[in-house]
């Protein structure tokens, strides 16, 4: 395991946001959703996430998530991703999202 300094950790902008909308992403190589989320002071951002095995689009709207906001935008097929939705891989390869246990104001940083 590599160690990092506190300063290196502080450079990663992990913040809470609320999912505003979810769309199917049929052009993706693997099943995925197009997700738009409100990150408060950091604005509304979009991403693509391969979370279709565990979550339906209907249950995701209004759910709070944790995103990495300071990666550079990434082109995913025809879609430009603006943040990384955080999660954990299960043994079957499905992704379970990392989420706050209780409601937190959008834009609050992980500490």
C-alpha positions as CSV (number, residue, x, y, z in Angstrom):
1,X,0.0,0.0,0.0
2,X,1.3,3.4,-1.0
3,X,0.9,6.2,1.6
4,X,0.0,9.8,0.7
5,X,0.3,13.0,2.6
6,X,-2.6,15.0,4.1
7,X,-1.9,17.7,1.4
8,X,-2.3,15.1,-1.3
9,X,-5.6,14.0,0.1
10,X,-6.8,17.6,0.4
11,X,-6.1,18.0,-3.4
12,X,-8.8,15.4,-4.2
13,X,-12.2,17.3,-4.3
14,X,-14.6,14.7,-3.0
15,X,-18.0,16.3,-2.5
16,X,-21.7,15.3,-1.9
17,X,-24.3,16.0,-4.6
18,X,-27.9,15.1,-5.3
19,X,-28.9,13.2,-8.5
20,X,-31.2,15.4,-10.5
21,X,-31.8,13.1,-13.6
22,X,-30.8,9.7,-15.0
23,X,-31.0,8.7,-18.6
24,X,-30.2,5.4,-20.4
25,X,-26.8,5.4,-22.3
26,X,-27.3,2.9,-25.1
27,X,-24.2,4.0,-26.9
28,X,-21.9,3.0,-24.0
29,X,-19.8,-0.1,-24.4
30,X,-21.0,-1.5,-21.1
31,X,-24.5,-0.8,-19.7
32,X,-24.5,2.6,-18.1
33,X,-26.5,5.7,-17.1
34,X,-26.0,9.3,-17.9
35,X,-26.3,11.1,-14.6
36,X,-26.8,14.8,-13.8
37,X,-26.1,15.9,-10.2
38,X,-26.2,19.1,-8.2
39,X,-23.0,19.7,-6.2
40,X,-24.1,23.0,-4.6
41,X,-21.4,25.7,-4.9
42,X,-19.6,23.5,-7.4
43,X,-22.5,23.5,-9.8
44,X,-24.5,21.0,-11.7
45,X,-22.3,18.3,-13.3
46,X,-22.8,15.2,-15.4
47,X,-21.2,11.8,-15.6
48,X,-21.6,8.3,-17.0
49,X,-21.8,5.4,-14.5
50,X,-21.9,1.7,-14.9
51,X,-24.4,1.1,-12.0
52,X,-27.3,-0.4,-13.9
53,X,-26.9,-3.8,-12.3
54,X,-27.6,-2.6,-8.8
55,X,-29.8,0.5,-9.3
56,X,-32.8,1.4,-11.5
57,X,-33.0,4.9,-12.9
58,X,-36.1,5.7,-11.0
59,X,-34.6,5.0,-7.6
60,X,-31.5,7.1,-8.3
61,X,-33.2,10.5,-8.7
62,X,-33.0,12.4,-5.5
63,X,-30.3,10.1,-4.0
64,X,-27.2,11.8,-2.6
65,X,-23.8,10.6,-3.9
66,X,-20.1,11.3,-3.5
67,X,-18.2,12.5,-6.5
68,X,-14.6,13.4,-7.4
69,X,-15.0,16.8,-9.0
70,X,-11.5,17.8,-9.9
71,X,-10.6,15.2,-12.5
72,X,-10.4,16.7,-16.0
73,X,-13.5,16.1,-18.2
74,X,-13.4,12.7,-19.9
75,X,-14.9,11.8,-23.2
76,X,-16.9,8.6,-22.9
77,X,-18.2,7.8,-26.4
78,X,-20.4,10.6,-27.4
79,X,-20.7,11.9,-23.8
80,X,-18.4,14.2,-21.8
81,X,-18.1,13.1,-18.2
82,X,-17.4,16.0,-15.6
83,X,-17.1,14.0,-12.4
84,X,-16.4,10.5,-11.1
85,X,-19.2,8.9,-9.1
86,X,-17.6,6.9,-6.3
87,X,-18.4,3.3,-5.5
88,X,-17.2,-0.1,-4.6
89,X,-17.0,-3.3,-6.8
90,X,-18.8,-6.3,-5.6
91,X,-17.4,-9.8,-6.2
92,X,-19.7,-10.1,-9.3
93,X,-18.3,-6.9,-10.8
94,X,-21.3,-4.7,-10.1
95,X,-20.8,-1.3,-8.6
96,X,-22.4,-0.2,-5.3
97,X,-22.3,3.6,-4.8
98,X,-20.5,5.3,-1.9
99,X,-23.2,7.5,-0.3
100,X,-23.6,9.6,2.9
101,X,-25.4,7.8,5.7
102,X,-27.6,10.9,6.4
103,X,-28.6,14.0,4.3
104,X,-25.8,16.5,3.9
105,X,-25.9,19.9,2.0
106,X,-24.9,19.6,-1.6
107,X,-21.2,20.7,-2.1
108,X,-20.0,19.6,1.3
109,X,-16.5,18.1,1.0
110,X,-15.6,14.7,2.4
111,X,-13.3,15.1,5.4
